[in-house]
Amino acid sequence: MPAWDTGIYSRNWDLQKNDCVIVCTIFSASSSTSVLLPKTGFPLRISSVQRKERDLFIMKRASFDQLYKWQRTNLQNEDEFILHDGPPYANGKPHMGHALNKILKDILSRYKLLSGKLVHFVPGWDCHGLPIELKALETHDVLNSNSLEIRQRAKLFALDTIKCQKEAFSRWGVMADWDSGCYFTFTPSYVTSQLKIFCDLYDKGLVYRDYKPVYWSPSSRTALAESELEYNVNHVSSSIYLKITLQTPLPECIADSSKEAPVYLVVWTTTPWTIPANQAVCYNPDKKYCLVRCKSHKDYKYLVIALELYHSLEQLWSCHFTLIKEFDGDIFNGHYYSHPFRKNKSMPLLPGNHVSVKKGTGFVHTAPAHGPDDFLVALQHKMPILNLVDEDGKYSADAGSDLCGNDVLDKGQDIVLKLLQNDVIFKENFTHSYPYDWRTKLPVILRASLQWFIDTDKIKTKSIEAMKDVSVVPENFEKPMLTQLATRPYWCISRQRSWGVPIPVFYRSLSPTKEAILHRDIVEKVCKITLEKGIDEWWRMSPEDLIGEELIKKLDLIPGQIFKGMDIMDIWFDSGVSWNSVLPQGKQADFYLEGIDQFGGWFQSSLLTSVASSGHAPYKNIFVHGFVLDHEGRKMSKSLGNVIDPHLILDGDGKKQPAVGIDALRWWVASHVSANGGNISVSIHSIQQASEDIQKMRSVLRFLLGNLNAVTCSQFKETNPTTLGLTDQYMLHLLSEFAENALSAYQEMNFRKVTSLVSAFINTSVSAFYCSIVKHRLYCHSLTSEDRLSALFVLSEILDQITLIIAPILPHLTEEIEMHHPWRAADNGGLFRNRKFADMKKSDLSDVVDRIHPSLSLRQSVNKAIGRLNTQEWNVEISAFDSRDLHLLQMLQSEEKTHDSALCDLLQVSMVTLLGKNDEDSISKELDNSNVDDSFTKIEFQHFGRIQITLSKTKLALCSRCRRYTSSDGNLCCSCLKVCSL
């Protein structure tokens, strides 16, 4: 016995631990010790203090840590199933989100292994990025740290985190080669693979450098991709309607109507801080505009607005408009306005099809440094880009002394509004969804900067086409990803940080445009240095040493006039090219399985890089799960005090929270995941419920194991299911139906349905139905009786198929069962090395349903009539008026009247009298004069109008051996006397 089992067994059935076979001895007629009770070392319960020891013992005994390598060696001729692991960030302790994701992947892997597949699963970690860099610098002086110091600390932090997470994932039973079969995005081999992919895309014209407005995080001082944003729906912005002076000469139709008074255009903006960088105002030449005379509490003004917005603006501003003139938008072509800040500076009015009249005024303030549409207008008209905001999100000196050094989203904007106050017609604050840095949780801005981009415009059509060959579950989640792809003009892949993979580019320092030098030979040289010394050499070595004298001459470079680029690659590019390093050469992954947020992240970056490089998607199927939330639907956070630690679920805290073990955690995961991708709530109650489900399962499985100790598998080799009794055949039919439905649910990735089917089958079909029916046969029939062996054969099939079905979800429990199985305890390696779903026996017993239906229907009616009373204390008289019904009932009871038949066992009553229509009177009379207790009233009712049922309380006593009401004197009944006399 293992150490963890010491002291448990004594609280179970009081039998010898080393007993392997139950021996039936001849006892005196008054003895009840000849009952063949179940016997097993499989404990009913595992105490909280023994959970960890039990889990670790099973994992060691079944060699969990070697299973992945074993199947890679021994199943090489099988079809390969490739599950590509999306790398988690190496920046924190394992949490319930990790548990959900990794256990789901393991359930899928183990299901495929038992289906006969060779599983390819390489766990990975995303080791770069700002979250790790910030964590590493929390206790260090950031300002005085150089790039190499930052990188060293970040790497140490990542390594510590990887060790912690790896131990947890392994402890959860995740099947992988944890010693040498993982990938990390900071290893030299991975980095060189990534650099070569980058170079390939550059050579194909898909990577370029440009000055564009990108999402910029002042709090992180770096550019961000769309996938690195989260949207705060409660963000408050200031919206202003600003009048700007239309310069003379005015368009003719306006000049004729304005009576030489000043005329103002009205622009609307939700980013007043961008007004100092205004370079144009756009109008829509295809829309109607109007000149209105506006009467306000101050004075009269001539304003130009879009005609369609006339009434809505009049109502919003609470003023009265007088419509003076209507005209087409194209009249503004070639005209100018005065800059809102620099009144003496003329600025152009430019046409723009992006200008909408759904809201606003019909005129769009245009600051090319701060908006994609604005930027395109500047490109079209060859305007220089004016950027007045620095990397900290503050106005630069070029913005003027009033604004210089002030935060554009805070004090800087307040100053802008104060300076513009005489020209603001209307101002309001409004709450809306606004992008935030997903790491710092602070707002971002759009800001022009020189960055590296992937031209997604060139590959998005192919990417969308490639998705037609990909199955997405749930299907409706694919559309947002495709929409985002279709509208994504570029992907900014450069970041201004230290902890990452460098963009392998150099610049000619004497060139005013800083001409980029990006050449394949240079990239190959950097890759060689990386493999030999590590990528830190990029920061350590001089540009000349990195390039080498030979390449400097070949590329006509001038030593001393070359400098390295210091940007690193977007971490989504890091992980997005993992398919190139991890997947078998030339193969797609069968599955990518991640959280729903990865449609805008890893799923998309992997698709874009794979399509750009190889022309197809890196995956065949995508399965997504939701987020783990608390029972109130909130994200988990320390401040809310709602964090549930998976470590405490396994091991407890020694105080308030008991350990419930790995089985409960894995069951909780499976029982909450279906194919709808919904969020998953977790609470102490739901984990406890999972633990209770496991406990019910253990109880039934222990019963099955205990009974099988009396037989060997060789006794069942020649068993033909069609020769078994009707009840046994029906149970095998239910088992076959259950197994088929469960495997179908696995195939559909509906793990919640699997757990639901398992619980229902074990608790209802096995425990409440079959075990209660056959318990008398098992305990009280002779050791080798045909009826008993028939039941044991069915129990063995039930145990075999249940353990296989639950094995992907509960490998620890199933291996524990194998350890205590009387036929398999000596098997080398456990269930996953020795068994497959294909081993499950299948018998076509569908016709048994019709044959047993009348008996099952009677059972239901009898139970309903007796209610909560003990059915064993009652006799049943059945009068069948239909010969077919009688025939089907006689399959379970050939005698007219007996205490010992399959029908008695099925109905769980003392005695059954089975009558045809012609025998009813004589048998009823005999029954009344024999063992009916006259102090009880009979219960009589008809069953579907074809069967008359009479229930009456028996006078017989409880048999001291079989515990049924079948004894005439309170000692042994006739059946037990017969068995004990053998």
Phi, psi and omega in degrees: 000135177293159183301324184292341183270350182298129177090346180275315188301323184298340180270355179265205180305138186278074181231165180291137182296323186269008181285131181247332182231135178277129180251129178267122182251151177283121180245169175293159184299337181271356184273144175248007184280359176275001178295133183274079183286153176297151181215123178200153174274358180289115186287145178291318182229152172245121182291159182302320184287342182260359184303306185298315181298320179296313181300314182293323179298315180296316181298323179287316183296321181267006177052053178305321186289345181253355186298317182299313180294325179299312183289331176293331180274320190262350182241031186295339180273356181273162174298143183265135173249122184249114174248114183268124183277119173288123190289126173286157176289138178273062187223022179181174179291154176298137181230183185294332175296319175299314182301314179302310186292311185289322180291322176301314179298322181290322176301315180295316181298315182291325175299316180293323178297315179289343175275001177095016181265154169270115188271132173246109180216113181243106179295148181220168177225136173272106194262351183257184172108164184297321180304318180289318180299317180293319178298319182292334184262003183300326183252017182231161179282103184296317186296328183259014179259130175273175185300319181293322177295317179299316182295320180296315180292320180296321180294318179297319178296316180297318180297318178297318180294317179301317179300314180296313181292320181298318178299319180292314182298320178294319180296329179285359177087014182291123184281114180194169173269088186285342182280313187221008185246036179246161174239149182224135185285359178253002179287149181305320181294319179293315182298316181295323176299319180293318179298322180291321176298316178303315180296320178302314182293325177295316180296332179277000180079019182262348177246131180213166180243134183204164177260107186219156171287126179229163173295125183236131179260106176299328182288333178256348181058045179206160173287154179230150172270165180305323183290348180261015180251151165230150189254125178268110184285351181253017179290139180251125177240160175261130178248133179230149170251116190245130176268136177232145189283125174280122186280154174277153000288138179283158170306142190304315184291335177279318180300321181294336187254347188265356176055042175064010175280157178300142178242136183240138166273150179245124176247152178240135178215146174258004178231070181304335181295344180272352183303320179302334181266014179300133178233353178189167168234130182258148176228166178255112185294345183264001182254160177272139177237170180212152173260125180237153172258120187254123177260115177243184182289347181264299184199190177259139178226148171264119183238147175248127179218171175289137183300321183294340182260006184307302187288321182294322179288323178300319180288316182297317184277353181056050179223174182249128177258141167246119182285120183262315188203144172248147180198167179279154182295335185291355179290345183275355181302125178086004181258169188225164176225167179270133181302138183302329180260317181256086191299334182273003182258126180275133181237145187278146166268126187235143178287147178204121180288348178283349182287124182251155175245021176285327176208174182086223184228352186096354175239136184242119172297129188240115176236093187304338180282351190227019178196140182295317178294319178299319181296319179295324176298318180296319178298316182299323184256012175054046179268139172292149182269124179262112179246117182251012185239132182270185185292340179271004181076028179241154179294137177276177181297332181294345180278352179104158185295329181295328186255335188308129176086358181263141181294127186293334181266004183227253184295325180302316180293324178299320179293319178302312181296325179292319180291333182262003193303328181286344182253359180275116179283321183207141179223139176210152172264141178218150181262131182205174179280129185222141182289136177236154173293123185292347181264309185272347180062030178241154185295151177251172177228164169267126185214133180286134175204164181276115186224169173259139186227154164259130182280086182291341177302326183282340185240355186290328178295316178295324181293316178295321178295321181296330181291345177294338180264006182250132176269126182245130178235121359284147189298324185290349181277350182287326187301313179301324179294316180294322178297317179295319177299316184294333184255006184267107185282331181201167179233114178282118186247007179257146179225149184258064180226184183254326189267092181177188178269124183291147169284118192282065184235147174238163181228148174279111188294336181273351182280128180300330181267005183049062182303129182282141175244103180228105188230142183301321181297323178293316180299318178298322179294318178296321179297319179297316178297320181297316180294329183275320189234347182103157184287346177300340179298337176301321180273338185271322186270157177284159177304320182295320180290324180293319182281318181091148185300320183297314181287328177301317179291315183300322184264007176059046178263157182249114178304140182088348180239033178230138173223153183281147167286142183250007176283150172249169182275150173305135181296338176289335172285321176308301184284334182293339178257015181298331178305327183288330182265334192253318184288148175304145186309124175077006183251150172268154172285141174290325182218140159248126183231108182213184178287162186298334182291347184282356173297327177265001183238255190295320178302317185284317181293325177293318179298311184297315182290323180290316178296318180296325185270316188240350176090001179217166178290152180278356184225156176261329182223146173236128174238131182239149173239164182276190178270155174271120180239167176281181186292348176259008178081019180258151173295151180277135177207152180297325182295328178276346180068027184246018182282130173250120185269121179300332178298321180288331176297319181287313192245351183071180179243007180075002182231260185279324186261111179284157176283132176248350171089170185292327180302315182294320179296314182292322178295320177300315179302306184297322185283356180243007183241124174231194184269014181264353175069016183287161177293158187237127180263143179229143177206167176301323180296315182292325176292320178295323177297319177298320179297320179293323176299317179296320181297318177299320179296315179302318182300315181289316181296326177294321177298317179296314180299316183299323181285331183284352179295343185271357184226170175238159184296333181296337181290344185250003186298325183262008184290129176254113184305332183287348179265357181284169176295163185299318180296319179293320177298318180297320179295321177295326176295315177299320179297314180297319179296316178299311182298318180297316180293320181293316179294325176295320178294321175301314182298327179276001183062026179262077186290330176298321178294323178302310182295324178295316178296317181298310182299314181296317182293313183293314186284325185261299186291317184276302187286300186290328184262287193290315182298322179294329182284319187265357184303320179296316178300317184291317187275325196243343175285166180294157188306319185249020180296149183298319180296321181291316179295326176299314179295320180294324176299316179295318179299320180295321177294318178300311181297315181301313187282325176296314182297323177294318182294319182274350186303316179299329182273318186237066182296327180294314180296317182291325176291328175295320177298316179300322180298330183257001181286128185297339182260341189240358184303332181269357179300137182276112172105346175089188189300313189290342177267344190239350186226157180218160176300329182295343180284343184294128181286139179237131178231138178274094182240028185298333181290345182293336182299313180294324184288328183262353185305312180302321181292318179294321179295320176297318180303315180297317182292319179296314179300321180293320182291319183281332178070231185274357179291161180284114183296335182295344181269008185238149170260150179236128172250122184244122178247108182264120181271348180251126184298329180291317177300316180299317180298317181292324178290325180292345174294337179257347179205109182276331178279156178287323186218124182198157173264349192228080179217166177296329179290322174300314179296319181295316181277346180057048180238172182288315182208148176238130172249120185249115187243144165272172185301326186277344184262359192300313188294312184295317183290321180298320180297314179300320180297317183297328185269358185254275193242028178267129177279109186291350180282353179249140177281139177289150174253120181237138176199162178258146180247109182055024175073359183246344183228129176263129181241132176235123178253133179217146183288134181281153174264351183290155183264171181282125177290134184290346180257304186270353176061030173249159179274075184224008183258140180278338185229008179088357175263225181276143175281173183299319182297317181290323176301320181295316181294317185285346178270354181290000000 
